């Protein structure tokens, strides 16, 4: 089952980290990243993670990211105390 969602069809919830596919501007390379949307419904940007996903300060929104597709991240595994 393909869970990738095209950004032209639907955008992820604001501020929720997602797995994203980005395409370099002017290139054919694609790469995976953790990303989130910041802003409001009219004016928003993509921010790419450079650290832990549970800390929004770890998301870099200074670059220009050509995000093409996204999917929700699964729940993180529970840490066992064995």
C-alpha positions in Angstrom: 0.0 0.0 0.0 1.4 3.4 -1.0 1.0 5.9 1.8 2.9 8.8 0.1 0.7 11.8 -0.3 1.3 14.3 -3.0 1.6 17.9 -1.6 -0.5 19.2 -4.5 -3.4 17.0 -3.2 -3.0 17.4 0.6 -0.7 19.0 3.1 0.2 17.5 6.5 -1.1 19.0 9.7 0.7 22.1 10.7 3.6 21.5 13.2 3.4 17.7 13.0 6.7 15.9 11.9 6.3 13.8 8.8 8.5 11.7 6.5 9.0 13.7 3.4 10.5 13.4 -0.1 12.4 16.4 -1.3 13.7 17.1 -4.8 16.6 19.4 -5.4 15.8 22.4 -7.4 17.1 22.0 -10.9 18.1 18.4 -10.3 16.8 14.9 -10.5 18.0 13.7 -7.1 15.4 12.9 -4.4 16.1 12.4 -0.7 14.1 11.5 2.4 13.9 13.8 5.4 11.8 14.4 8.5 10.0 17.7 7.9 7.2 19.8 9.3 5.1 22.8 8.2 5.3 26.0 10.1 3.2 29.1 9.8 -0.5 29.5 9.1 -2.9 28.4 6.4 -2.1 31.3 4.1 1.7 31.5 4.7 3.7 28.4 5.6 7.1 26.9 5.1 8.7 23.5 5.3 11.4 22.9 7.9 13.7 19.9 7.8 14.9 18.1 10.9 18.6 18.3 12.0 18.1 16.6 15.3 15.5 15.0 17.6 12.0 15.1 16.2 10.3 15.9 19.6 12.1 19.3 19.8 10.8 21.8 17.2 13.9 23.9 17.6 15.8 21.1 15.7 14.0 21.9 12.5 15.8 24.2 10.0 13.5 26.5 8.1 16.2 28.6 6.5 16.6 26.6 3.3 14.3 26.2 0.3 12.9 22.7 0.3 11.1 21.4 -2.7 9.0 18.8 -0.8 7.0 16.7 -3.3 5.4 14.0 -1.1 4.9 13.2 2.5 3.5 10.5 4.9 2.7 10.4 8.6 5.4 8.9 10.8 4.5 5.8 12.8 4.5 5.9 16.6 8.0 5.7 18.1 8.9 2.3 19.6 8.4 1.9 23.3 11.6 1.6 25.3 11.8 -1.6 27.2 13.3 -1.6 30.7 14.8 -5.1 30.5 
